[in-house]
């Protein structure tokens, strides 16, 4: 069984979309999407610097656009084969929703554009951030975070938890790590995502969701909320809205992959983060991170062996 996953914010790097523009029709698609959402995806994916693409309002649509380009390339490799399940980490859930047939591409990009703007505005209200904790025992780490007033915004599995809160709370964490945690690494994001700091964004996203044309998933869609497979498009969209202010449970998503019998995992562009987690948490599962179109040859082999 092959599972397709899409990364979340922080995976982007300057120029990461440049090689993907060599694919037939890729630049035309990006320019059409850019016009639709009033954001120059070609510029931000090829020429913008690190600070420009760290902006939440830019990063989120850019990541979904990249995921859609690479997802289209993977779909072209499948032939008669079929992906067994899809999932995305945070904003990557929107990419996964498109692949599952819940949302159309342009509608998804309009939706994520609203998401990015709303979350950027919410982040501007208070100086907040996120930091990854490497190592440690969740039974020790989680109470320690609560003591500092921090939220475990991403429970990623494989020994990784991402804490979120005010910059003062993040500084306190860096000065007072939980027992067993090797490092606290500040993330390149502009706010405390997936916490109550994002509550102002939820109402705006709920309003945008009412305008969406939604279909039920055509293949299993695994949700960040609880790692469960979601059967209806309406429920997928409701979870996309609420997840903005709720923790990402990627650990539970990977547990579901195991229960479903996953044998291979392909991470869409810009791949790497979720593949790294899978290598530690899903032993024996073949993994591939799509970074450039050069990785599609390896993807073709995985598809041939593991697609349903």
VENSUL-V769493 format. One record per residue. N is the residue number from 1. RES is the residue in one small letter. SS is DSSP state (A for helix, B for strand, O for the rest). OMEGA is omega in whole degrees, 0 to 359 (none if undefined). D_CENTER is the distance of its C-alpha to the mean C-alpha in whole Angstrom. Layout:
# VENSUL-V769493
n:N res:RES ss:SS omega:OMEGA d_center:D_CENTER
n:N res:RES ss:SS omega:OMEGA d_center:D_CENTER
This chain:
# VENSUL-V769493
n:1 res:x ss:O omega:180 d_center:21
n:2 res:x ss:B omega:174 d_center:18
n:3 res:x ss:B omega:180 d_center:14
n:4 res:x ss:B omega:183 d_center:12
n:5 res:x ss:B omega:182 d_center:8
n:6 res:x ss:B omega:184 d_center:5
n:7 res:x ss:O omega:180 d_center:4
n:8 res:x ss:O omega:185 d_center:3
n:9 res:x ss:O omega:185 d_center:6
n:10 res:x ss:O omega:180 d_center:9
n:11 res:x ss:O omega:185 d_center:8
n:12 res:x ss:O omega:175 d_center:11
n:13 res:x ss:O omega:181 d_center:14
n:14 res:x ss:O omega:175 d_center:18
n:15 res:x ss:O omega:188 d_center:19
n:16 res:x ss:O omega:181 d_center:16
n:17 res:x ss:O omega:186 d_center:16
n:18 res:x ss:A omega:183 d_center:20
n:19 res:x ss:A omega:181 d_center:21
n:20 res:x ss:A omega:179 d_center:19
n:21 res:x ss:A omega:177 d_center:22
n:22 res:x ss:A omega:178 d_center:24
n:23 res:x ss:O omega:180 d_center:23
n:24 res:x ss:O omega:176 d_center:25
n:25 res:x ss:O omega:186 d_center:24
n:26 res:x ss:A omega:182 d_center:21
n:27 res:x ss:A omega:178 d_center:23
n:28 res:x ss:A omega:179 d_center:24
n:29 res:x ss:A omega:180 d_center:21
n:30 res:x ss:A omega:181 d_center:19
n:31 res:x ss:A omega:177 d_center:22
n:32 res:x ss:A omega:177 d_center:23
n:33 res:x ss:A omega:179 d_center:19
n:34 res:x ss:A omega:179 d_center:20
n:35 res:x ss:A omega:184 d_center:23
n:36 res:x ss:A omega:184 d_center:22
n:37 res:x ss:A omega:179 d_center:20
n:38 res:x ss:O omega:178 d_center:22
n:39 res:x ss:O omega:185 d_center:20
n:40 res:x ss:O omega:182 d_center:21
n:41 res:x ss:A omega:179 d_center:18
n:42 res:x ss:A omega:178 d_center:20
n:43 res:x ss:A omega:185 d_center:21
n:44 res:x ss:A omega:180 d_center:18
n:45 res:x ss:A omega:185 d_center:17
n:46 res:x ss:A omega:188 d_center:20
n:47 res:x ss:O omega:185 d_center:22
n:48 res:x ss:O omega:180 d_center:21
n:49 res:x ss:O omega:186 d_center:21
n:50 res:x ss:A omega:181 d_center:18
n:51 res:x ss:A omega:180 d_center:19
n:52 res:x ss:A omega:184 d_center:19
n:53 res:x ss:A omega:172 d_center:15
n:54 res:x ss:A omega:179 d_center:15
n:55 res:x ss:O omega:184 d_center:16
n:56 res:x ss:A omega:182 d_center:13
n:57 res:x ss:A omega:178 d_center:15
n:58 res:x ss:A omega:188 d_center:14
n:59 res:x ss:A omega:187 d_center:11
n:60 res:x ss:A omega:176 d_center:9
n:61 res:x ss:A omega:179 d_center:11
n:62 res:x ss:A omega:180 d_center:12
n:63 res:x ss:A omega:179 d_center:8
n:64 res:x ss:A omega:178 d_center:8
n:65 res:x ss:A omega:179 d_center:12
n:66 res:x ss:A omega:179 d_center:11
n:67 res:x ss:A omega:180 d_center:9
n:68 res:x ss:A omega:177 d_center:12
n:69 res:x ss:A omega:182 d_center:15
n:70 res:x ss:A omega:177 d_center:14
n:71 res:x ss:A omega:177 d_center:14
n:72 res:x ss:A omega:178 d_center:17
n:73 res:x ss:A omega:178 d_center:18
n:74 res:x ss:A omega:179 d_center:18
n:75 res:x ss:A omega:179 d_center:19
n:76 res:x ss:A omega:179 d_center:22
n:77 res:x ss:A omega:191 d_center:23
n:78 res:x ss:A omega:185 d_center:23
n:79 res:x ss:O omega:178 d_center:26
n:80 res:x ss:O omega:182 d_center:27
n:81 res:x ss:O omega:185 d_center:24
n:82 res:x ss:O omega:172 d_center:21
n:83 res:x ss:O omega:183 d_center:18
n:84 res:x ss:O omega:179 d_center:19
n:85 res:x ss:B omega:176 d_center:15
n:86 res:x ss:B omega:175 d_center:12
n:87 res:x ss:B omega:176 d_center:8
n:88 res:x ss:B omega:178 d_center:5
n:89 res:x ss:O omega:179 d_center:3
n:90 res:x ss:O omega:182 d_center:4
n:91 res:x ss:O omega:176 d_center:4
n:92 res:x ss:A omega:177 d_center:3
n:93 res:x ss:A omega:179 d_center:6
n:94 res:x ss:A omega:174 d_center:8
n:95 res:x ss:A omega:180 d_center:8
n:96 res:x ss:A omega:180 d_center:9
n:97 res:x ss:A omega:177 d_center:11
n:98 res:x ss:A omega:182 d_center:13
n:99 res:x ss:A omega:180 d_center:14
n:100 res:x ss:O omega:179 d_center:15
n:101 res:x ss:O omega:180 d_center:17
n:102 res:x ss:O omega:182 d_center:17
n:103 res:x ss:O omega:170 d_center:16
n:104 res:x ss:O omega:185 d_center:18
n:105 res:x ss:A omega:184 d_center:16
n:106 res:x ss:A omega:178 d_center:18
n:107 res:x ss:A omega:179 d_center:18
n:108 res:x ss:A omega:180 d_center:14
n:109 res:x ss:A omega:174 d_center:14
n:110 res:x ss:A omega:180 d_center:17
n:111 res:x ss:A omega:181 d_center:15
n:112 res:x ss:A omega:175 d_center:12
n:113 res:x ss:A omega:176 d_center:15
n:114 res:x ss:A omega:179 d_center:16
n:115 res:x ss:A omega:182 d_center:13
n:116 res:x ss:A omega:179 d_center:13
n:117 res:x ss:A omega:182 d_center:17
n:118 res:x ss:A omega:180 d_center:17
n:119 res:x ss:A omega:176 d_center:15
n:120 res:x ss:A omega:178 d_center:16
n:121 res:x ss:A omega:179 d_center:20
n:122 res:x ss:A omega:180 d_center:19
n:123 res:x ss:A omega:182 d_center:18
n:124 res:x ss:A omega:182 d_center:21
n:125 res:x ss:O omega:181 d_center:24
n:126 res:x ss:O omega:178 d_center:23
n:127 res:x ss:O omega:184 d_center:23
n:128 res:x ss:B omega:179 d_center:20
n:129 res:x ss:B omega:182 d_center:17
n:130 res:x ss:B omega:179 d_center:15
n:131 res:x ss:B omega:178 d_center:16
n:132 res:x ss:B omega:175 d_center:15
n:133 res:x ss:B omega:182 d_center:18
n:134 res:x ss:B omega:182 d_center:19
n:135 res:x ss:B omega:178 d_center:22
n:136 res:x ss:O omega:180 d_center:24
n:137 res:x ss:O omega:180 d_center:24
n:138 res:x ss:A omega:180 d_center:22
n:139 res:x ss:A omega:175 d_center:25
n:140 res:x ss:A omega:186 d_center:26
n:141 res:x ss:A omega:186 d_center:23
n:142 res:x ss:A omega:175 d_center:22
n:143 res:x ss:A omega:179 d_center:26
n:144 res:x ss:A omega:178 d_center:26
n:145 res:x ss:A omega:179 d_center:23
n:146 res:x ss:A omega:179 d_center:25
n:147 res:x ss:A omega:181 d_center:28
n:148 res:x ss:O omega:180 d_center:26
n:149 res:x ss:O omega:181 d_center:25
n:150 res:x ss:O omega:178 d_center:21
n:151 res:x ss:B omega:172 d_center:18
n:152 res:x ss:B omega:190 d_center:16
n:153 res:x ss:B omega:176 d_center:13
n:154 res:x ss:B omega:171 d_center:11
n:155 res:x ss:B omega:194 d_center:13
n:156 res:x ss:B omega:185 d_center:12
n:157 res:x ss:B omega:179 d_center:15
n:158 res:x ss:O omega:177 d_center:17
n:159 res:x ss:O omega:182 d_center:18
n:160 res:x ss:B omega:173 d_center:16
n:161 res:x ss:B omega:176 d_center:15
n:162 res:x ss:B omega:179 d_center:14
n:163 res:x ss:B omega:180 d_center:16
n:164 res:x ss:B omega:179 d_center:16
n:165 res:x ss:B omega:179 d_center:20
n:166 res:x ss:B omega:179 d_center:22
n:167 res:x ss:A omega:177 d_center:23
n:168 res:x ss:A omega:179 d_center:26
n:169 res:x ss:A omega:177 d_center:24
n:170 res:x ss:A omega:178 d_center:22
n:171 res:x ss:A omega:178 d_center:25
n:172 res:x ss:A omega:178 d_center:27
n:173 res:x ss:A omega:179 d_center:25
n:174 res:x ss:A omega:180 d_center:25
n:175 res:x ss:A omega:185 d_center:29
n:176 res:x ss:O omega:181 d_center:29
n:177 res:x ss:O omega:173 d_center:26
n:178 res:x ss:O omega:178 d_center:26
n:179 res:x ss:O omega:179 d_center:29
n:180 res:x ss:O omega:178 d_center:27
n:181 res:x ss:B omega:183 d_center:24
n:182 res:x ss:B omega:185 d_center:25
n:183 res:x ss:B omega:170 d_center:23
n:184 res:x ss:B omega:187 d_center:21
n:185 res:x ss:B omega:177 d_center:19
n:186 res:x ss:B omega:182 d_center:18
n:187 res:x ss:O omega:181 d_center:14
n:188 res:x ss:O omega:176 d_center:14
n:189 res:x ss:O omega:190 d_center:13
n:190 res:x ss:O omega:180 d_center:15
n:191 res:x ss:O omega:179 d_center:15
n:192 res:x ss:O omega:182 d_center:15
n:193 res:x ss:O omega:179 d_center:12
n:194 res:x ss:O omega:173 d_center:12
n:195 res:x ss:O omega:179 d_center:16
n:196 res:x ss:A omega:173 d_center:19
n:197 res:x ss:A omega:181 d_center:19
n:198 res:x ss:A omega:183 d_center:17
n:199 res:x ss:A omega:179 d_center:19
n:200 res:x ss:A omega:181 d_center:21
n:201 res:x ss:A omega:186 d_center:17
n:202 res:x ss:A omega:182 d_center:17
n:203 res:x ss:A omega:179 d_center:21
n:204 res:x ss:A omega:180 d_center:20
n:205 res:x ss:A omega:177 d_center:17
n:206 res:x ss:A omega:178 d_center:19
n:207 res:x ss:A omega:178 d_center:22
n:208 res:x ss:A omega:182 d_center:20
n:209 res:x ss:A omega:181 d_center:19
n:210 res:x ss:O omega:182 d_center:22
n:211 res:x ss:O omega:185 d_center:23
n:212 res:x ss:O omega:170 d_center:20
n:213 res:x ss:O omega:192 d_center:22
n:214 res:x ss:O omega:174 d_center:20
n:215 res:x ss:O omega:176 d_center:21
n:216 res:x ss:O omega:181 d_center:21
n:217 res:x ss:O omega:178 d_center:18
n:218 res:x ss:O omega:176 d_center:20
n:219 res:x ss:O omega:185 d_center:18
n:220 res:x ss:O omega:180 d_center:17
n:221 res:x ss:B omega:185 d_center:14
n:222 res:x ss:B omega:189 d_center:12
n:223 res:x ss:O omega:175 d_center:11
n:224 res:x ss:O omega:186 d_center:10
n:225 res:x ss:O omega:185 d_center:13
n:226 res:x ss:O omega:181 d_center:15
n:227 res:x ss:O omega:182 d_center:14
n:228 res:x ss:O omega:175 d_center:16
n:229 res:x ss:B omega:184 d_center:17
n:230 res:x ss:B omega:189 d_center:17
n:231 res:x ss:O omega:186 d_center:20
n:232 res:x ss:O omega:178 d_center:20
n:233 res:x ss:A omega:179 d_center:19
n:234 res:x ss:A omega:180 d_center:20
n:235 res:x ss:A omega:176 d_center:18
n:236 res:x ss:A omega:182 d_center:15
n:237 res:x ss:A omega:177 d_center:15
n:238 res:x ss:A omega:179 d_center:17
n:239 res:x ss:A omega:176 d_center:14
n:240 res:x ss:A omega:179 d_center:11
n:241 res:x ss:A omega:184 d_center:14
n:242 res:x ss:A omega:185 d_center:15
n:243 res:x ss:A omega:179 d_center:12
n:244 res:x ss:A omega:183 d_center:12
n:245 res:x ss:A omega:180 d_center:15
n:246 res:x ss:O omega:182 d_center:14
n:247 res:x ss:O omega:174 d_center:13
n:248 res:x ss:B omega:179 d_center:10
n:249 res:x ss:O omega:179 d_center:12
n:250 res:x ss:A omega:176 d_center:10
n:251 res:x ss:A omega:180 d_center:14
n:252 res:x ss:A omega:174 d_center:15
n:253 res:x ss:A omega:180 d_center:12
n:254 res:x ss:A omega:174 d_center:14
n:255 res:x ss:A omega:178 d_center:17
n:256 res:x ss:A omega:176 d_center:17
n:257 res:x ss:A omega:180 d_center:16
n:258 res:x ss:A omega:181 d_center:19
n:259 res:x ss:A omega:181 d_center:21
n:260 res:x ss:A omega:177 d_center:21
n:261 res:x ss:O omega:180 d_center:22
n:262 res:x ss:O omega:176 d_center:19
n:263 res:x ss:O omega:179 d_center:21
n:264 res:x ss:B omega:180 d_center:18
n:265 res:x ss:B omega:175 d_center:15
n:266 res:x ss:B omega:179 d_center:13
n:267 res:x ss:B omega:181 d_center:10
n:268 res:x ss:O omega:178 d_center:10
n:269 res:x ss:O omega:356 d_center:11
n:270 res:x ss:O omega:187 d_center:10
n:271 res:x ss:O omega:176 d_center:10
n:272 res:x ss:O omega:186 d_center:12
n:273 res:x ss:A omega:184 d_center:10
n:274 res:x ss:A omega:175 d_center:9
n:275 res:x ss:A omega:178 d_center:12
n:276 res:x ss:A omega:178 d_center:14
n:277 res:x ss:A omega:181 d_center:13
n:278 res:x ss:A omega:180 d_center:14
n:279 res:x ss:A omega:181 d_center:17
n:280 res:x ss:A omega:187 d_center:18
n:281 res:x ss:A omega:183 d_center:18
n:282 res:x ss:O omega:182 d_center:18
n:283 res:x ss:O omega:180 d_center:22
n:284 res:x ss:O omega:179 d_center:23
n:285 res:x ss:O omega:177 d_center:20
n:286 res:x ss:B omega:182 d_center:20
n:287 res:x ss:B omega:176 d_center:17
n:288 res:x ss:B omega:174 d_center:16
n:289 res:x ss:B omega:177 d_center:14
n:290 res:x ss:O omega:178 d_center:14
n:291 res:x ss:O omega:178 d_center:15
n:292 res:x ss:O omega:177 d_center:18
n:293 res:x ss:A omega:177 d_center:20
n:294 res:x ss:A omega:180 d_center:22
n:295 res:x ss:A omega:183 d_center:20
n:296 res:x ss:A omega:176 d_center:20
n:297 res:x ss:A omega:177 d_center:24
n:298 res:x ss:A omega:178 d_center:22
n:299 res:x ss:A omega:180 d_center:20
n:300 res:x ss:A omega:179 d_center:23
n:301 res:x ss:A omega:180 d_center:25
n:302 res:x ss:A omega:179 d_center:22
n:303 res:x ss:A omega:182 d_center:22
n:304 res:x ss:A omega:184 d_center:26
n:305 res:x ss:A omega:192 d_center:26
n:306 res:x ss:A omega:180 d_center:23
n:307 res:x ss:O omega:183 d_center:22
n:308 res:x ss:O omega:none d_center:24
